[in-house]
Structure formats: C-alpha cells, structure tokens
Amino acid sequence: MSKRSPVATCLHVIDRTIWHIEEKAVAFGVIGLAVILIGNITFRFFNSSLASTEELSQFLMFYITFLGTSYAARTGLHIRMSMLSDAFKGVARKILSIVIAAVCAAVMFYLTWLSYKYVMKIASLHRVSPILQIPVQYVWMVMPIGMFLTGIQYTLALGRNIISPGSWISYSVSLDSAPDAFTEQTKRATLEAAPEGKAQGTTQDTAESSAQGLAEGAPEGSSTATPSTGPASGPMDGGDGKGE
C-alpha cells in the first residue's frame, strides 16, 4: 500500500474531522426537529400546544440548512451543470475541476465574510427572538460557520485535484468514477417498465439496424459479412447431399 504524502495526510485528517462533526450535527438537528414537530402534533390532540415549538423548529431548520450545505459539498450532492465536464476528458476535465473548486472556495469564503459582518451588525442591535428571548446572533452565527465549512470543503477538493490523478467533485467523490445518475435511472426505469422479452427484442433490433447501416455504407464491390438468422444451408432432411 502506497504511503501518503504529508500534504495528502493533512487533507485526509481535515476531511475526516469535518465529516464527523457535520454528520453528527446534521443528524441531531434532523432528529431534534422531528421530535419537536411530533411532540407539537401530539399536544394538539389534547387541545394544547407548545408556543415555543414553531420558533425552535425555525431555528433548527436554519441550523440544518447551513451545516447541510457543507455536508452536501463533501458528498457531491449539490446541483451542478455537468455539460462541460461531460464534454471534456483527461487534462481538460482536470483543469476545469480545479477552476470550479477554486472559484467555489473563493465565493464561499467571501460569503463567510459578508455573513459574519451581517451577524455582527445584528448583534449590535441587541435583537432577541419573540418567544424564547434568545439573542438572534447566536442563532444566525451558524450562517458564517456553514459558509466557512463549505469553503473548506471546496479547498479540500482543490487540493485533491492538484495532488491526485483524475478529476474530483469533492475530496471523497471522483468525477471520473461518478456515474451519470439521470442516464442510469432512465435505463433502469425503461428496463423495469418494458414487458418481458421486449428488452431483448429491442437489443436485437438495434444490432440488426447497425448491421444494415454498415452494409449500406460499405463501398461498392466490397462484401460485408452478416450473421445468418436462419438454418445453415446444406442437404435437405432425408437426402444424402449427393446429386442424382
């Protein structure tokens, strides 16, 4: 097994550390939101309701959204336009992946700075939430944190594209090995919806059409071998194959 370089080891440690934090944080946020909503619905059966649940659920949604942004960047789940990356191969695709990762990282760090300034401005106004009376800057602080973590994820993707062969969407997701999800889903749905035996017939028709196209496109005088679909030529049943 090849030994990692110091740079690759550092990137790997950062990636794993952030991944564990994000995964647990998002998971606890989703579980907490589910518990709050289910509890509120349960209380309404008894003609009662918790006044703070709506506000707390909004805070958790805010929290899940911005931490989930970084998690989605690591797992390559963000919506992306793949037309250019599908058109390019080899070095051109790698250069494109480096440029995309660098631009995304720069944008995320810039948004980190803007959101931090916004949170500091809100903090100077001493605003609190209407029901829980929580200073809102403590809630909105997750916005620059999420942007900063997302910027780190794209920085890791940039480093992975530089030090590793191939093209990478993120540190852990390779663009070269990632299948076209839309194409694979379309093929699977077509095969599942087709009646039994139709898929084989479609494949055979395609092969016959290809053979016919090759025969028509061959130069005049050249022979094109085509597979025989009927029985082999020879003596008829019951005969000995000799002329009279």
Order of alpha helices (4+ residues) and beta strands (2+ residues): alpha-alpha-alpha-alpha-alpha-alpha-alpha-alpha
